[in-house]
Amino acid sequence: MQNIKHDLVVIGGGPAGLAAAISARRNGCRDVLLIERAKTYGGILNQCIHDGFGLHRFGETLTGPEYAQLYIDEFKAQRLEAMLGTIVLSMDSGRNLYVSSRNGFKKIEAGAVILSMGCRERTAGAISLPGTRPAGIYTAGAAQNFINLQNIMVGKQAVIMGSGDIGLIMARRMTLEGAKVESVFEILPYASGLPRNIQQCLNDYDIPLHLSTSVINLHGKERLTGVTVAEVNEGLMPVPGTERYVPCDTLLLSVGLIPENELSRGANVVMESRTGGAQVDDTLMTSLPGVFSCGNVLHVHDLVDHVSEEAELAGRFAVEYLDGGIQPRESYIQIEPGEGVRYVLPQKVSGARDFTLSLRVAAPSRNQSVWVKDSEKKLARKKMLRLHPAEMVRIKVKANKLGSAKRLCVSVK
């Protein structure tokens, strides 16, 4: 087995990995290696041919491939090194990576590592969807790949389970390709996707959205022939007597994303159950010294613009770590989600620098404020006209306001 060394290794060549590697080079790291399991850069953006990307970062709306290409061009302009078509099999707590490619197995000793592996979709098995297992059941992202990249139409009459953004976008895409989208069924009492996608992908195409309703059975032997749906109660259980049959030959699942953290768990990185990602401090460093996490592998984002911004911070802090500028601390200020907040990140801060909190609320609301408090002392406030679980909220906190704080609480009131 070949044994090599690199100052910084970035795992993942999607939007987070590209931005992190570029940022590290711009901040002075000359030895950066990016590892990507696919044969191309860009990750999931390559199949996202719709627009809506880049408004925050570039002041214009771009398609996914256009957004990715800006970073790919800069990555190449910086003459950064990459290993494409390479899988990281494992990582240990000493930042040793074991990788496999057509060129054989390698052990890479890294001075620092940035985790940017992205996320994957929940499948029918992951949500224990009952019924038969006929052809015609896809995750929304898989259907998007078939249609946009492989020019393969997945069906003619579709039902979409879940109202995540990929599912909403595929409702529109299927309609534009000539399919009939019967309905979108969401188990929650509110839509999971961004409000703009509800309007642009469903309302504009007269596609019904049924809330507090879910698919409870699949029908068909060789090919899907239909689904049974039912209304659900507050406990998300089917309400007897509300069942109805909906004919279809295709079911798209848009029921949530899971950060790809098998490598992180294998290295015994401390994880956060609320996000599915690692616990990090205000430098985006995990519980393992010199291992940083960013992008959708850390927590699922609604905007790729924020992924890129977060990844740029990870790149900068990784270089600071290599230069000896930051080290793990013996004690941190802990940050916890309070009333109305599902999760907040980072989970701890040093108090040595200003930082930005990223959070998601537990339920939709209007005319509320996000508060950051030390006991009853108010450190930061962000007034919001509208709050929705689909939209990540970011709030800046000044280090000079922390004082002797030991624990912060973030709440909505």
C-alpha positions in Angstrom: 0.0 0.0 0.0 1.4 3.4 -1.0 1.7 5.9 1.8 1.6 9.6 1.1 1.2 12.8 3.1 -0.7 16.1 2.5 -1.1 19.2 4.6 -4.9 19.4 3.9 -7.3 16.8 2.5 -10.8 17.8 1.4 -13.2 14.9 1.1 -15.9 15.6 -1.5 -15.9 17.6 -4.8 -19.3 19.1 -4.6 -20.0 22.8 -3.9 -18.7 22.6 -0.3 -15.5 20.7 -1.2 -14.7 23.0 -4.1 -15.3 26.2 -2.0 -13.3 24.8 0.9 -10.3 23.8 -1.2 -10.2 27.2 -3.0 -10.5 29.1 0.3 -7.6 27.1 1.8 -5.4 27.9 -1.2 -6.3 31.6 -1.0 -5.5 31.6 2.7 -2.0 30.3 2.0 -2.1 26.5 2.0 0.0 25.3 -0.9 -0.6 21.5 -0.3 -4.3 20.9 -0.7 -5.7 17.6 -2.0 -9.4 17.1 -2.9 -10.8 13.6 -3.2 -14.0 12.9 -5.1 -15.6 9.5 -5.7 -17.2 10.6 -9.0 -15.3 11.2 -12.2 -16.4 14.9 -12.3 -16.6 17.9 -10.0 -19.8 19.6 -8.9 -21.7 16.9 -7.0 -25.5 17.1 -7.1 -25.4 20.5 -8.8 -24.7 18.8 -12.1 -28.3 17.4 -12.3 -30.0 20.6 -11.0 -30.6 22.2 -14.4 -33.2 24.6 -12.9 -32.2 28.1 -11.9 -32.3 29.8 -8.5 -28.7 29.3 -7.5 -26.2 32.1 -6.8 -28.4 35.0 -6.0 -26.7 35.6 -2.6 -23.1 34.8 -3.8 -23.1 36.3 -7.3 -26.1 38.6 -7.4 -27.6 36.6 -10.3 -29.7 33.5 -10.6 -27.8 30.6 -12.1 -28.6 26.9 -12.9 -26.8 24.3 -10.8 -24.2 23.4 -13.5 -23.5 27.2 -14.0 -23.0 27.7 -10.3 -20.7 24.7 -10.1 -18.7 25.7 -13.1 -17.7 29.0 -11.5 -16.0 27.1 -8.7 -14.6 24.4 -11.0 -13.0 27.1 -13.1 -11.5 28.7 -10.1 -10.4 25.4 -8.7 -8.4 24.7 -11.9 -7.1 28.3 -12.0 -5.6 27.8 -8.6 -3.9 24.6 -9.9 -5.3 22.6 -7.0 -4.7 18.8 -6.9 -7.5 16.3 -7.0 -8.1 12.6 -7.0 -11.3 11.9 -9.0 -12.9 8.5 -9.1 -11.5 7.8 -5.7 -13.3 6.5 -2.6 -12.3 7.2 0.9 -12.9 3.8 2.6 -12.2 4.9 6.1 -10.6 7.6 8.3 -9.2 7.1 11.7 -8.9 9.5 14.7 -5.3 10.3 13.7 -6.5 11.8 10.3 -5.2 8.8 8.4 -7.3 8.2 5.3 -7.5 4.9 3.4 -8.5 5.4 -0.2 -9.2 3.2 -3.2 -9.1 4.0 -6.9 -8.2 2.2 -10.1 -4.6 3.0 -9.2 -4.8 0.8 -6.1 -5.0 1.5 -2.4 -3.4 4.4 -0.7 -2.9 5.6 2.9 -2.9 9.4 3.2 -1.6 11.0 6.3 -3.3 14.4 6.5 -2.3 17.4 8.6 -6.0 18.5 8.5 -9.1 17.2 7.0 -12.3 18.9 5.8 -15.4 16.7 5.6 -17.7 17.8 2.8 -19.3 14.6 1.6 -22.8 16.0 1.2 -26.0 14.1 1.9 -28.2 11.3 0.5 -32.0 10.8 0.2 -34.2 8.7 2.4 -35.6 5.7 0.5 -38.8 3.7 0.8 -36.9 1.2 3.0 -35.7 4.0 5.3 -39.3 5.1 6.0 -40.7 1.6 6.1 -43.2 2.3 3.4 -45.7 -0.7 3.4 -46.9 -2.6 0.4 -45.4 -4.4 -2.6 -42.1 -3.5 -4.2 -42.9 -2.9 -7.9 -40.9 -0.9 -10.4 -41.7 2.8 -10.6 -40.6 3.9 -7.1 -37.8 6.4 -7.1 -36.3 9.0 -4.8 -36.8 12.4 -6.3 -33.1 12.9 -6.8 -32.8 9.6 -8.6 -35.6 10.6 -11.0 -33.9 13.9 -11.5 -30.7 12.2 -12.5 -32.5 9.9 -14.9 -34.3 12.7 -16.6 -31.8 15.5 -16.6 -28.5 13.6 -17.1 -29.5 10.3 -18.8 -32.5 11.4 -20.8 -34.6 8.6 -19.4 -38.3 9.4 -18.6 -39.3 7.6 -15.4 -43.1 7.5 -15.8 -46.3 9.0 -17.2 -48.5 9.3 -14.2 -46.9 10.3 -10.9 -47.6 10.8 -7.2 -45.0 12.6 -5.0 -44.7 11.7 -1.4 -43.2 14.5 0.7 -42.9 18.2 -0.1 -39.2 18.6 0.1 -37.6 21.0 -2.4 -36.3 18.2 -4.8 -39.8 16.7 -4.9 -41.4 20.1 -5.7 -38.9 20.8 -8.4 -39.5 17.3 -9.9 -43.2 17.9 -9.9 -42.6 20.7 -12.3 -40.0 18.8 -14.3 -42.3 15.8 -14.8 -45.1 18.1 -15.9 -42.8 19.9 -18.4 -41.8 16.5 -19.8 -45.4 15.5 -20.4 -46.2 13.4 -17.3 -49.4 13.9 -15.3 -48.5 14.7 -11.6 -51.6 13.7 -9.7 -50.8 15.2 -6.3 -48.1 15.9 -3.7 -48.9 14.4 -0.3 -47.2 15.8 2.8 -47.5 14.1 6.2 -46.9 17.3 8.1 -49.4 20.1 8.5 -47.2 22.4 6.5 -45.0 22.1 3.4 -41.4 21.0 3.9 -40.0 23.0 0.9 -39.3 26.6 0.3 -42.4 28.8 -0.2 -41.1 30.0 -3.6 -40.9 26.4 -4.8 -44.5 25.8 -3.7 -45.6 28.7 -5.8 -43.3 28.2 -8.8 -43.5 24.4 -9.0 -47.0 23.5 -7.8 -49.3 26.5 -7.8 -48.2 27.7 -11.2 -48.9 24.2 -12.7 -52.1 23.5 -10.8 -50.6 20.5 -9.0 -52.5 19.9 -5.8 -50.7 19.7 -2.4 -52.4 17.8 0.3 -51.1 18.5 3.9 -51.5 16.1 6.8 -51.8 13.3 4.3 -49.5 10.4 3.5 -49.0 7.3 1.3 -49.9 4.3 3.5 -49.8 1.5 0.9 -48.3 0.6 -2.5 -50.1 -1.5 -5.2 -48.8 -3.4 -8.2 -46.8 -6.4 -9.0 -44.5 -5.8 -12.0 -45.1 -2.0 -12.1 -46.7 0.4 -9.7 -50.4 0.7 -10.4 -51.4 3.0 -7.6 -51.1 4.1 -4.0 -53.4 4.4 -1.1 -53.3 7.6 0.8 -54.9 8.7 4.0 -55.2 11.8 6.2 -53.1 11.6 9.4 -53.8 12.9 13.0 -51.5 15.0 15.2 -49.5 11.8 16.0 -49.0 11.3 12.3 -51.1 8.1 12.3 -53.6 7.4 9.5 -57.2 8.4 10.3 -59.6 5.5 9.7 -62.2 6.2 7.0 -60.0 8.8 5.1 -58.2 6.2 2.9 -58.5 6.6 -0.9 -56.8 5.1 -3.9 -54.8 7.2 -6.3 -53.8 5.5 -9.7 -50.2 6.1 -10.8 -47.3 4.3 -12.4 -44.6 6.3 -10.6 -44.0 7.3 -7.0 -41.3 9.9 -6.2 -40.1 10.1 -2.6 -39.1 13.5 -1.2 -39.0 12.6 2.4 -35.8 14.1 3.8 -32.0 14.1 3.4 -29.4 12.3 5.5 -25.9 13.7 5.9 -23.3 11.2 4.6 -21.4 10.7 7.9 -20.2 7.1 7.7 -16.6 8.3 7.6 -17.2 10.6 10.5 -18.7 7.9 12.7 -16.0 5.5 11.8 -13.4 7.9 13.1 -15.5 8.4 16.4 -16.4 12.0 15.6 -19.0 13.2 18.2 -22.3 13.5 16.3 -25.4 15.7 16.8 -28.7 13.7 16.6 -30.7 16.8 15.7 -28.8 17.6 12.5 -27.4 14.2 11.6 -24.0 15.8 11.3 -21.0 16.4 13.5 -20.9 18.6 16.6 -18.6 21.6 15.8 -17.3 24.7 17.4 -17.1 28.2 16.0 -14.2 27.2 13.7 -16.3 24.3 12.3 -13.8 21.9 13.9 -15.3 18.6 15.1 -14.4 16.7 18.3 -11.3 15.5 16.5 -8.5 18.1 16.4 -7.8 19.2 12.8 -11.0 17.6 11.4 -13.5 20.2 10.1 -17.0 19.7 8.7 -19.1 21.9 6.4 -22.0 21.9 3.9 -24.7 19.3 3.8 -22.6 16.7 5.6 -22.8 19.0 8.6 -26.4 20.0 8.3 -28.8 20.1 5.4 -28.9 23.6 3.8 -31.7 25.2 1.8 -29.4 27.4 -0.2 -26.1 26.3 -1.9 -24.9 29.9 -1.5 -24.8 29.3 2.3 -23.0 26.0 1.7 -20.2 27.8 -0.2 -19.9 30.5 2.5 -19.7 28.0 5.3 -17.1 25.9 3.3 -15.0 29.0 2.8 -14.8 29.4 6.5 -13.9 25.8 7.0 -11.0 26.2 4.5 -9.8 29.3 6.3 -9.9 27.8 9.8 -8.2 24.6 8.6 -5.3 26.7 7.4 -5.2 28.5 10.7 -5.1 25.1 12.4 -2.2 24.0 10.3 -0.4 27.3 11.1 -0.9 26.7 14.8 -3.4 29.6 15.1 -6.3 27.6 16.6 -6.3 24.6 18.8 -9.1 22.7 20.7 -9.9 24.4 24.0 -10.5 22.8 27.4 -13.8 24.6 27.9 -16.4 26.1 25.6 -19.6 28.2 25.8 -22.3 25.7 25.1 -25.2 26.7 22.8 -28.6 25.0 23.0 -31.9 25.2 21.1 -34.7 26.7 23.1 -38.4 27.3 22.6 -39.4 27.1 18.9 -36.0 26.0 17.7 -35.3 22.6 16.2 -31.5 22.9 16.1 -28.7 25.4 16.3 -25.2 25.2 15.0 -22.4 25.5 16.1 -23.1 23.7 19.3 -20.3 25.4 21.2 -18.1 28.5 20.8 -14.8 29.6 22.2 -15.8 33.2 22.8 -12.6 34.3 21.0 -14.2 35.6 17.8 -17.5 36.8 16.4 -19.6 34.0 15.0 -22.8 33.3 13.1 -25.4 30.9 14.3 -27.4 28.7 11.8 -30.7 27.4 13.0 -34.0 26.0 11.9 -37.3 26.7 13.7 -39.7 23.9 14.8 -42.8 25.2 13.1 -44.0 28.0 10.8 -44.8 31.4 12.4 -45.0 35.1 11.6 -43.8 38.3 13.2 -41.5 36.7 15.7 -37.9 37.3 16.8 -35.0 35.0 17.2 -33.3 35.6 20.5 -29.8 34.6 21.7 -29.6 34.8 25.5 -27.2 34.1 28.3 -29.8 33.2 31.1 -32.0 36.4 30.9 -29.3 38.6 29.3 -30.1 39.3 25.7 -27.0 39.1 23.4 -28.6 39.2 19.9 -32.0 39.5 18.3 -33.2 39.1 14.7 -36.8 40.1 14.0 -38.4 38.0 11.3 -41.6 38.7 9.3 -41.9 35.0 8.5 -40.2 31.9 10.0 -40.4 28.4 8.3 -38.6 25.1 9.0 -37.6 25.0 5.4 -35.6 28.2 5.6 -32.4 28.3 7.6 -32.1 31.4 9.8 -28.6 32.9 10.4 -27.9 35.4 13.2 -24.6 37.1 14.0 -23.3 37.3 17.6 -20.5 39.6 18.7 -17.8 38.1 20.9 -17.5 41.2 23.0 -21.1 40.7 24.2 -20.5 37.2 25.6 -18.8 38.4 28.9 -18.6 35.5 31.3 -21.3 33.4 29.6 -21.1 29.6 30.0 -24.3 28.6 28.2 -26.4 30.3 25.5 -30.0 29.6 24.5 -31.5 30.4 21.2 -35.3 30.7 21.1 -38.2 32.1 19.1 -40.6 34.5 20.8 
